Amino acid sequence: MHTLLVANRGEIARRVLATARRLGWRTVALHTDLDAGALHVTEADVAVRVGSYLDIDEVVAAARDTGAGFVHPGYGFLSERAPFARALAEAGVTLVGPTAEVMDAMGRKDAARDIAVAAGVPVVPSYDLADDPASFAYPVLVKAAAGGGGKGMRVVRSAGEYAEALGAARREASSSFGDDTMLIEKYVESGRHVEVQVMGDTHGHVVHLFERDCSTQRRHQKVLEEAPAPTISDEQRSAITASAVALAAQVGYTGAGTVEFLLDNDSGEFYFLEMNTRLQVEHPVTEEVARVRGERVDLVALQLQVATGEPLGFDQDDVGLEGHAIEARVYAEDSFGGFLPQAGTATLVRWPASVERQGARVRVDHALVSGQEISTAYDPMLGKVVVWGGDREAARTGLVAALDDTAVLGLTTNTGFLRALAAGEEFRDATIDTAWLDRHEVPAPDGYLARVLAAWTQVLLDTGEADAPAGGPAGAPPSGPWHADGWRMGADPAPDTVTLDGTSLVVDRHRGRVDDHEVRTVSVADHTVHLIVDGHAEHAVLDVRSGDVEVAHRGQRWAWQRPDPFADHGPEVGDGSLVAPMPGTVLDVRVEQGQRVAEGDVLGVLEAMKMELALTAPFDGTVTTVDAETGRQVPLGHVLFHVEPSDQEGEQA
């Protein structure tokens, strides 16, 4: 029996473990102290603690100690680290992936570019660093030769911007990758990101499993991915896929890899960007549409097959396409609040059912359940919602419906943003290019309808009517403890007023209305309500507590305070409190208690997920509270500083 160690965490660890178990392999999971109770740990035959997923020596030792003959790195962490591949080979363990030499060759953009040229693959026109910047045809892109993920990358639009942009990109590249080597290339203003899934075996055979379009991205980070690419011609598809296979063959690639291209919308030309020597986050959309002799593909199974030395067993002519698939990445981030990372406890989680409905098939790859703690220590991706349809529009509308059914309470996610994006005209018409999200703002959803749902449900709960059967209770006799108004025995029950964060709504259960909206209950059970509002079916996931209400509606989470009539309503806190807008680490504290500050002065700096945020004084005044120290971890909403305005000081004097 083969033993596989999965050197990763989260949804990709669960994904790999599922295939390995199906194939009868013995499985080993790794975990840090933060992940001791994670789902991937419970689903493996053996679990081993490590101090870090990035510690090569620890991971290799875990493989050796558990008798694992194979290691699957997933993506991220050590998945594209040539030293890790070498260490495994020296220990007699097989990496489920390419060799260290291939990683070295393709891991650097400059070396990969040379290999692409040798394979006859088109590359982006470039400039030499020794050239005079005044001679460049702007705009140009300066980017790090090592690494990826948008790090060490700047768009330069004039010779006057060049020196500063190059210096900033060098510093970021050196910090992120330990290498400040830069490339200067033509910048394509309007382009589409098209990537090809390739698979090579140890017998010199390479095939492609068609392409994906990942143009919907923000700051070079992918948001929605789909297969096949919706805007390319058959001729372009043939040329791009053939180029990917030629490149993989040129470098002697084995296993699953992705060759990325930039398609220039203006010229129709395509250029090689880079090769990812691992399984991609978006691999499920390829699995959903690719067919080998009519059967769906399992890329992880093919990876394991190749790792054991077996041939792929099929030719390019055996590979076809069926339907269309789109993937949405669900992240712990506030997309409508500056895309700040979020952390905390996911108190209530609802993923859409992995079923086929109305011609669309839903698949969910995730590692998040109710009650789970989310930390900023790791990547903020919580899961992926993938929908297959007979055509692109069936897949798109199916994805919108699946995101409607996705709910995470306790912390904010980007699900509402994804839903709004997928439902929008631009994505529907496939007009979004790689820079669209950097130029446009997706409008935040209006929370009024969610308030209507929350107010109606709160009254049902407060009156004991939430367990009413489908079809009630609107128009049906109320059954709760307050169903009789003692002062109005001869009249209909009085309407209820529900106040959420200062906004009041009048709920008339007898007439079936919330303010001016007609409302009828279909069902209320297990934190989920199905209502008919003004003739339209609406559903939401709610958590109603004594002090607050949380609602997930159309993917977006809303949280409102409920007033406590018995509370001591003292004066409200002024606007001089500076709270942590995201969970993170205090990088710098620049003031002390009693210090006078001017409006805009930096009081401290917070960091989370490699994002730095300066906290500045909202006005002239005196710092009265400093609850921050360098290196300290703080939760979302923690009051770090408080500033009393100068005019208040004068009154006190």
N, C-alpha and C positions, 0 to 999 in steps of 0.2 A: 504493500500500500504506500502511495506517495504521501508525504507530509509537506504541507504548505504553510509558511509563516507569512502573515499579512503585516507588512511594516507600515501601517497607516491606522487611521481612526475614522469615526463618523460613517457617513453614508457609503463612501467608496470601500471601506473595510467590509461593511455588511454586504455590499454588492459582490465583492470578490469571494467572500466566504460562502455566499449562497450558491454560486456556481461550483466551487470546490466541493462543497458537501453533496451537491447533486451528482457530481462525477465520482463520488465515493472516496475523496481524498480526506486524510486526517488534517485538521486545521489548528493553527496556533495564532492567537491574537496577542498584540502588545497593548500595554496601557500605562499611562502615567498615573500619579495619584489623583489628578483631577478626573481621569476617565475610569477610575476603578469600577464604577457601577454602570458604565456605558453599555448600550445595546450590543455593540460588536464584541464586547468581552463575554457577554452571556451566550453568544451564539457560536463560539468556537469550542473545540474540544479541549484546548489547553490555553491558559492565559498567563502571560509573563509580564511582570512589572519592569518598566524602564524609567530612568530619570528624565529622558527626553527622546522624542521620536527622531531627533536629528543626530543622536550619538551613534556613530558608525560602529564603534567597538561594542557597545551594549547590544545593538541589534544583531550583529554577527554572532556574538556570544549566545544570545537567546536562540538563534537558529541552530547553532551547534549543540547547545545543551538539550534542546527539545527533539533533536534528531530530524530537523526539517531539512530536506534536500533541496527545497525550492523556496524562494522569497519573492512575493509580489509586492512592489512598492507603491501601487496605486498611483496617485498624482500628488504633486507637492512634496514636501519633506525631502526624502533622499532619492526620489524617483528619477532624477536626471543628474545624479552626482556620480561622475566617473570613479572617484576614489572609493565609493561604496561598492560599485560593481567589481572593482579590483579586489577589495577586501573579501567579498563573498567568494570570488573565484579562488583566491589563495586559501580560503577555508574549505574549499571543495563543495560549495553550495552554489546552485544555479539561480541566477537572477532571471525572473520572468520579464525579459526585456532584452534590449540590444547589448552588445559588448561595451566595455569601457572605452575602447578605441573609437567606436562609432559615436558614443556620447561626446567624447572629446572633439571629434571632427564636426559634429552637428550642433554642439552646445554653444559654439562661438559663431556669431553672425558673420564675422569676416571670413572664417574658414569655410562655413557652410555656403557662403556666397561663391567662393572659389570652386567648390565641388559642384554647385549648380551650373556654373559656367561650363565646367568640364563635361557635364551631362547634357549640355545643350538646352538648359532651362533658362527662360528669360529672367533677368534680374533688374531691379530698379536702377536707373541711371544714377551714377554717384560722382562725387568729387573727392579729390585728395586733400588731406588736412594741410598739406603744404601749399595748396593753391591760394591765390588771393581771393578773399571772400567777396570782393567787389565784382569778381568775374562770375559768381554763381547766378543761376537763373532762379530767383526766389519765387515761391517759398521753398525752403529746404527743411529736411528733418535731420537733426543730430541725435544719434542714438548709441547706446552702449553696445559694444561688440559682445560683451558677456551678459548673461542673464536675460530677463524678459519681464513680462507683466507690466509694461509701461514705465518701468524704472529707468532712470538715466536717459530720458527721451524729451526733446523739446522741438517745437515747431518754430522756425525762424523765418520772418517775413521780409527782413531787410538786412543789408550789410551792417547797419548801425546796431542791430540787436544781436548780431552773431557772437561777438566775444563774450558777452554776459551769459547768453544762453548756453554756449559751449562750456563755459566755466561751471555753471550750475549743473549741467548734465554730467560733467566729469565728477563733481563732488558726490552727486547722488549715486552714480555708478560705482565709485570707489567705496562708498559706505555700504551699498547693497551687495556688491559682488566682489569687492576687493580688487577691482580691475577697472581702470578709467580709460581704456582704449575706446575710441569713438569712431563711428562711421558717419559720413555726410552723404545724404541721398536726396533725390528729388522728392518733394512732398506732394502727394496726390490729394487735391482738395476734395474731390468727390469720388469716393471709391467704395467697393464692397469687399468684405473679408470672406474669401472662399477658401476652404481647406479640404484636403482630400485624405480620407482614411486609407492607409496602406497596411498590408500585412505581408511579411516575408518569412520564409522558413529557413532552416539550416541547410537546405539542399539547393539554395540559389534561386528559389522561385519567389517572385513578388507579384502580388495582385493589388488592385484597388477595390474598395467597396463604395465607390462613388463619393460625392462631395457633400459638404455642409456649408450653410451660409451663416456666418456669425457677425453680420454687419451691425446688429443692434447692440452697441456697446457704449460704455461711458468711460472716458479717460482710459481707453485701451483695455477696459475690463468688460468681458462679455456679459450680456443681460438675458437676451433671448437667442436661441440657436435653432436652426431648422435644417431639414434634409428632405428632398434635394434642394439645391439653390434655386430660388424662384425666378431669377431674372436672367439667367445665362442661356445662350442658345445651345443647340446640340453640338455645333462646331466648337464653341468655347468649352463645353463640357468635355468633349473628346480630347482637346488640346491640353486642358488643365490636368485631367486625370492621367493622360499619357506622360506629362512632364513629371508628375509626382512619382509614378512608377520608375521612370528613368533615373530620377534622383536617388530613390531608395536602392535601386539596383547598383548605381554607381558607387554607393558607400558600403554595399554589402549588408543591407539592413535585415535584421531578424526581429520577429515579433510585431506588435501593433505600434504604429507611428502615424503622425499627422504632418502633412506638408501644407504649409499655409501660403496663400497667395493673396495679392492685392489686385483687384480688378478695377481699372480706371474707367469710370463711367463715361468720361468725355471721349476717350480714344478707343475704348473697347479692348485695349491691351491688358494683359495680366503679367504680374511680376512675382517672382519668388520672394517670400519674406523670411521664413525660418522653418525649421523642422522641430517638432516636439517629439522627443524619443521616449514616449510613454503613452499610456491610455489617457484620453482627454476627458474632462468633466462632461462634455457634451456627447460622449460616445453613445448614449441611449438612443438618440435620434437616428443614428446609422443602424443600430440594431433593429429599430422599428420598421425601417423601410428597405433595408438590404435583404436580398434573397439569394441563397445559394441552392441552385436546382429547385427553386420554389419554396424552400424552407427559410424561416427566419434565422438570423445570425446571432450567436452569442460570442462577442469579441473576447471575453475573458476565457471562455472555453478554448477558443482558437489560440490565445496566448499560452495557455497551459499545454495544449497539444504541441505547439512549436517548441516550448521549453523542454519537453521530454524527448525532442529529436525527431518527432514524427513529421512527415510532409503534410502540407496543407490538404492535399487530396482533391483539389479542384482547380480549374483554370479560369481565366478571365471570362471566357464565354459562358461559364456557369453562373456568373453573378448578374443579378438583375435588380430592378427597383419596383416597389409596389406602394402606392399611396404617398402620403406626406406626414411628417412628424415635426412637432415644435416642442422645445424644452424651455421652461422658465426656472431660473435659479432663485430660490427663496433664501434671503439673507436676513440676519439680525441687524437691520439698519433702518434709520428713519429717512426714507427717500424724500419725503416732503419737508424735512427739517435739516437740510444740508448734507444728507447722506451720512450722518454721524452713526458710528457703530453703537449697538445696543447690547446690554447684558442684563441678567437677572434670572428669575425663575419663570419658565413657561408654564403658567398655572393650568392652562387648558389648551390642548392641541387637538385639532381636527384636520386630518388629511383627507382628500377626496378618495372615494372608493376606487380601487383598481379594477374597474369593470368596463365593459363596452356598452355604450348607450348612444342612441341616435346617430349611428354610423361612426362614432369616434370611440377609440380605446384609450383608457387612462392608465398611466403607469406612474407610480411614485417611488422614487429612491430617496430614503430619508434616514435620519438617525435621531429623531426628536419625538419624545412622548410627554404627556402631561406630567408636571412636577419636576421636570429636568432643569438643572441649573445651566445657564449659558454664560460662558466666560469670554473675555476678550483675549485670552491667551492663545486662541487658535483662530483659524479662518472662520469668518462669520456665516458661511453657508450652512443652512440647516437642512436643506433637502432640495430635490428637483421634481417638478411636476411636468410630466411628458405626456403629450397627447398625439395619437396617430389617427388620421382620417383618410378617407378614400381620395380626397384632394386637399389642397392647402386651405381652402375656406372651411371645410369640415373640421380640419385639425385646429384652425384658429378659433372658431366658435366653440369647439369642444374645450380648448384651453381656457377661454374666458369662463365657461361654466365650471371647469375644474377649479379655477382660482376663486370663483365664488364660494366653492365648497371648502376652501382652505382657510383655516382660522387658527391663529396663535394669540392667546391672551396672556397677560403678565409682562410682556415686553413687545416693543414695536418691531415689525418686520416690513420688508418691501413688497409684500403680497399685493396690497392695494395699488401700488405703483405699477407692478407687473400687469395687473388686471386692466388698469387704465391704458397702459401702453398697448397690450394685445387687442383691446377693444377699439383702439383709435384708427382713424382713417389711414394714417401714414403707414402703419404696420399692415393694415388690411391690403393696401395697394402696393406693398413692397417697395416703398420709396425711401425708406430709411437707409442712409449710408453710414459709414463708420464714424462720422463726425456729427451726425444729426442730434444726438442727445447732448453733445457739448454746446450746440447752438440753440437748442430749443428746451423749453421747460414744459414738462407734463403737468397739466393743471391738477391741483390737489382736489380730491372729491369733496363734495359738500356733505357735512355731517348731519344735515337736518333730518333726512329720512331715517338715518340710524337713531336719532333722538326719538323720532316717532315710534319706532320699533321698541326702543328701550322703555319709553314711558308707558306704552300699552302693556308690555310684559311686566313692568314693575307693579302696575295696578293689579294684574292677574295674580301675581305672587302675593301681594299685600292683602288681597281679599280671598286668598285660598282657591282661586279659580284656575290655577295653572295646570291642573291635572284634568281639565275638562276634555271630553272626547273631541275628535275631529269634527269640524263644523260648528262648534260653539267656541266661546260663550257669547259672542256678540248676538244680542237679541234674545239670549236664553236667560232664565232666572239665575242670578248670582247665588253662589253657595258658600261664600267665605264667611268668616266671623263678623265682618262689618257690613253684611249685605243689607241690613235694615237700617235706614236713617231714622233714629228715634224721634226726630222732630218733624219728619215728613212721611208719616205712616200712610197717608192717603195719596201720595204722589210717587213718581218714579225716583229711584235713588239719585242723589245729587252727584254731579260730575266730580271727578277727582282732579286735583292740580298736582302735577309732577314737576319738580324743579331740579334741573341738572346743570351744575356750574353756573347758576344765576339765570338760566333760561327756563321759563315756565311754559308747560304745555297742558291744556285742558283735555282730560280724558273722560269721555262720556260713554261708559260701557253699554248702557241701555240703548242708546242710539247708534252705537258702533262708530264713534268718531274720536279722532285726536285732532284738536283744533278744527281745521276745515277739511280734514282727510277722512274718507270712509275706510274703516278698518274691520276686517273679519278674521277671526282665528281659524286656522286649519288644524294646527297641532302645536302643542307645547310640551316638550319632554327632553330630558337629559341636556339641559342648557341650550337646546336648539328650538327656535320658534319658526313656524311657517305661517305667514299671514298673507291676506289679500289686502293691499293698500291701493285705493282708487282703481280697483279692477286689475291690478298687476300683482303677480305672485312675488313675494319677497321672503327671504329667509336669512336668519342671522344666528350667530352663536353668542350667548350672553352669559355674564357672570354678575349677578346682582347681589351685592353685599350691603351691610348696614350703612357703610360710609361712602361707597362708590359703586359705579356701574361700569362694566367694560362690555363693549360690543364689537364683534367682528362682522362687518357687512361688506359684501363685494370685495373681500380680502383685506379691507382697511380696518385697523384697530382704532377704536375710540374709547377714551377713558374719561369719565365725568364724576365729579363729587356730588354726593347726595347730602343735602343740609340736615344737620341734627337739631331738631327743635329744642332739645334740652341742653344743648351745648352753650357754654359761656362765650358769646360772640364779642370778643375783645377787638381792639384795633387790628387791622390787617397789617401784615409785614410790608414795609416800604419797598421801593424798587432798588434799594442799595445793596441787596444781597446778590452775590454772584455764586451761582450753583454750578455743579459739574453737569454740562450738557450731554455728557456721555460717560459711561464707566471707563476709568482709565488710570493712568499713573501720573502723579505730579512730577513734572520734570524740573520745574524751577519755581521758587518763591522769592519775589523781589521786594516785598514790603514787610513791615512789622506793625504790631498793634500800636495805635497812637500816631502813626505816620500820616502826614498830610500828602494828598495826591491831587493831581489835576485830571480833568476829564480826558480819557484816552490813555492814561498811564497804564503800562502793563503791570498787573499785580502778580501774576503767575502764569505758568504754561502747563497745559495738560496734554498727555499723549495717549492715544488708543489706536490700535491696528495701524501703527506707523503714521498716523495723522496727528499733527500738532495743532493746538488751539490756544491762542493767547487770550487771557481773561483781563479785560481792561476796565478802568474806573468809569462808571456811567456818568459821573459829574465831579466837580471839584468838591473835596471834602476830606474827612479823616477816617482812616481805617480803624474800625472798632472791633473787628473780629478777624482773626487769622486761624483757620482750622485746616492748615495744609502744611506738609513738609515734604521735601524732595524725596522721591522714591516711594511715597505712600500710595497704595491702591485705594481709590475712592469710588463709591457707587454713583449711579445716575441720580442727580438731584441733590447731592451732598452740598451743603453750604460751605464754601471754601473761604470766602471773604465777605465782609459787610462794610459798606462805606456810608457814613452819615454825611449828608450834604452840608455845605458851609453855612447856609442860612439857618439851619436848625441849631448849629453850634452857637450862632450869634444870639438866638433866642434863649438858649440855655445859659449863656453868659450873663 
